[in-house]
């Protein structure tokens, strides 16, 4: 069958490569990597490696075409798939922007690995049996990856802003945040380019701080420590998972991949009477690419922190 596929058009061969990766996905699922865990495993590890090796094997088994050209051919259906997912709203732009670089790098590694194997066996490069054997190699990783426990990374994102107002005024605009107006918003890359949800307001009822963001996002901060004019700490609680689909329709904010845990505001008075307001968010990641994903977490959370702290500063400095 491999020999027949290799004689077909590039489009058919690419379709075969994707179908092959579908088999990898099915095996992961059957081995117990269900739901979100399966998505993490497939998108971040086995799927791009398998796809890269399959693309190389079905498009250029004799190594007559450059690595870059084969990679470019292989990225065509990936681009079409990403566009389709966006149009169908099955994925968000945030997810695609984060995952596409990982997918591309691992696809390239799979392609390079397959080229190395083909080069070593070039004397038999037209053997159908050899090609089938090479195509089966990535499947050997399935039972290993499906049972693998990824490392956990604890992450802290901290943002500080100096506000020309006394601590009691800053506290009044921090503890609860009235609805944010368009003129109070600052430009950020994640909000203005990637269109991530924007904060709207924060209302305290008892020991629960209820937050609303755009796109229907809602969640709670359960207050764990409060000292008026000094600090406010909380644990995040996400009761309505549907209210977070604007970020990622598949990944829970307190699941096996990411766990958004807690946060705090701290107010420190400077000698001149100004206030340093610090916003901190703590979360954990459990993936094979924690370092890479934490960089995106820094970008998104810093932008969110800046957008909220800027509103507090504008309001506080107008009241002093």
N, C-alpha and C positions, 0 to 999 in steps of 0.2 A: 504493500500500500504506500509506503514511504516513497518508493521509486515513482509511483504514479503521481503522487502529490507534487514531487519535485519537477515534474514535466508540465504542471499546470501554470496558469497565469499567476502573477504576484498576488492578486487579490484573493484567489482561492488558497494559495499557500499561507497567506496571513490569516485567513479564516480558519484554516487547519490549526495553526499555532494557537489561536484563541480557544478553539475547541479542546485542544490538548490541555491547556491550562484549566479549562472547565473540569476535566477529569481530575486534575490535581485538587481543585476546590472540593469536588465530590468526595474524594478520598479523605481530605481533612475533616469534612463534616461527618463522614461515617466513623472516623476514628475518635470522634467526641469533641472536636473543636467547633462548637456551635455558636450561633448568633454573633454577638460582638467579638468574642474571642476569635472566631473563624475569620471575621473581617480583618482583624488586626494581623493574624498570621498570614493570610493570603496576600493582603495589600502590601504588607511591610517586608515579607520574606520570600516565601516559596513562589508565589504567583509571578512576580517580575523576573526572578531568576529562571524559572521554568520557561516563561515566555521568551526571554532573551535567547536562551539556548535553542528553543524550538525555531525561532525566527532565523537564527543563523543556519541551522541544519536544513530547513526546507527552502531557504532562499539562496544560500551560497555554500553548499557542502564541499565544493572543490576549492574554496578560498580564492576565487577569481575577482571578487569585489571588495572594495575597501570597507574597513570596520565602520567608518562614519556613514557610508552610503547604506549599508544594511541596517544600521541603527535608525537612520532617517526613514527608511521604508517601514520599519517596525513601529515607529512612532505615529505613523499616519492613522491606523485604526485606534490607537490610544487617544489621539486628539479628537477623533470622531466620537469615540465613546464618552469622553469628558464633556463634549458639547451636548451630546444627547442626554447625559445625566443632569446637566444644568437646565436644559430646556424642560425636561420632565420633572424637575425639582426633586429628583431622587437624591441628589447630593447638593451641597452648598458650595459656593465659590471658595469659601474658607478651606473646606476639606480638600478640594482639588489642588489649590495652591500649596497646601502643606504636603500632600502625599505625592504629587507629581515628581518633584525632584528625587525623592527616595525611590520611587518606581523606576525612574529613568536610570539612576545610578546602578541599581540592582539588576535591571534589564541589561545594562552594558556589561556588568560583571558576568552575568549568565552567558552573554554573547562571547565575551573574551574567553571564558572557560571552555565553551564549545569549540571555538576556533583552535584553542590549544590542543584539545583532544583530537580534532580533525587533522591538525598539522602533524601530530605524532603518528597518526595512522593514515597518512596521506596515500601511502602505497595501496591501501584498501579503501580509499575514499568513496568509491562507487559501489561498494558492497551494501546491498539492502539490509543484510543481517547486521552489519556494523552500525548502520544508521538507526535501526530499531533499538539496538543495545544502547547507543548513546542517548537516544531520546528517553530511555527508561531511567537514566542516571538521576535526574532531578527528583524522580518519584521516590528514590531511596531516602530522601530527606524528610518525606511526609511523616512516617511514624516517629521520627526523632523530634521534629519541630512541633508536632501535635502534642507531645508530652512535655515539652520544654517549659520551664518556669523562667520568665523573663526577669531581669533585675529590676529592683524598685529604686526610684530616685525621689527624694524629698526636696521640694523646690520652694524658695521664698522669693517673692517679688516685692521690692520696697521702693516707694516713691516719696520724695520729700519736696515740700514747697514752702517758701517763706511768704507769709501773708502780713501785710502792714496793717494789723489790727490786733487788739488784745485778745487773750485766750477766751474770755467769756463770749465775745462776739463771734469768734470763729466756731466755738462750741455750738452756739445757737444755730449756725448754718450747717453744722455737720451732723448733729444728733438726728435731726430730721431734715430732709431736703425737699422743699416744695417743688412743684413741677418745673422742670428746666425749660427755658424758652430758647427758641432758635438763635437769638442774638447772643446768648450766653455760651454757646458751644464753640469749642476750638477745633481747628483742623487736625486730624490724625490720619495716618495712612490706613489703619485697619477700618476706621469708620467711613472715611471718604473715598477710599479706593476699593477695599474689599467688602464694604457695606455690612460690617458686623453691626448687631443691634446696639442702640444707644441708650444710656440710662435716662429714665424719665423722672422718677421721684423715689423717696424713701420715707415711709411712715411707720412710726413706732406705736405698737399697741401692747402694753404690758412689757414683757421681755422679748417681744418678737418685732423685728424690723422687717417690714414687707417692702420689697423692691419691685418696681416695674421698669422694664425696658421696652424699646420699640419692638415691632414684629411679634407682639404677644408674649414676650419673655417675662416670666414672673418667678421669683424665688424668695426665700426668707433667710434672715440672719437671726439666729437665736442668741441673744445677748448672754455672755458668760461673765463679763466683768465690766463695770462702769464706774468711773470716778469723774464727776462733773468737772468740766474745764480741763481735764487731764488725759483721760483715755477711755476708749470704748472697744471692747473685744467681743467676738461672736464666733459661732460655728455656723457654717452654711447648711441649709436644709432645702432640698429640692423635692417637693412633694408631687408636683405635676410635671411629669417627664415630657408631655406633649408641649408644654410651654417653653421648651428649650430646643425645639426642632430647628429654629432659625440658626443655631450654631452648628449642630450636627444631628441629622435624623437618626443616627445609628448608635452613637456613643453616649453612654450615661455619664453625667458629670460627677457621679460618685460610684463608678463601676470598676471593672477590672483593668481598664486602660488608664484612665485619669480619675483622680479622687480629689475634688476641690474641698478642702477641709475647713479652714478658718481664716479669719482676717481681723484687722484692728486699725483704729485711728489712735495716734498719740499726738498730744499737743505739748510743745515745749516753748516756754517764754524766753525770748532773747533779752539781753541787757537793755536794748533800746525800746522794749515794749512790744516789738513785733512777735509773731508766733510762727514756729516751725510746725507745720502739720505733716505728719507721716502716715501714709496709708500702706498697709502690708497685707498681702494675700499668700496663704500657704496651701500647697497642693502636692500631690505625688503622682508619679508616672510609673507604669509597669509595662514597658515595651522593649524591643531590641534596639531602639534608637532614642533613648531617653535624652541624650545630649542634644540631638537635633531638635526634638520636639520642645525641649525646654527653651530653646532659642525663640521659637514661635510663641511659647507661653509668655516669655519676657516681652515680646513685641505687643501682643494683644493686651496683656494686663497693664503694661506701662501706658499704653494708649488709653485704656479705660481709667486707670488711676489719674492720668493727666486731665482727662475730660471732666472727672468729678471734682478734683482738687481745684481746677481752674474756676469752676462755677462757685465753689465755696469762697475762693479768693475774691472774685468779682463782687459777690454779695457782701462779704465781710468788710472789704475796703470801702464799699459804698455806705456802710452803716456806721463806721467809726466816728 
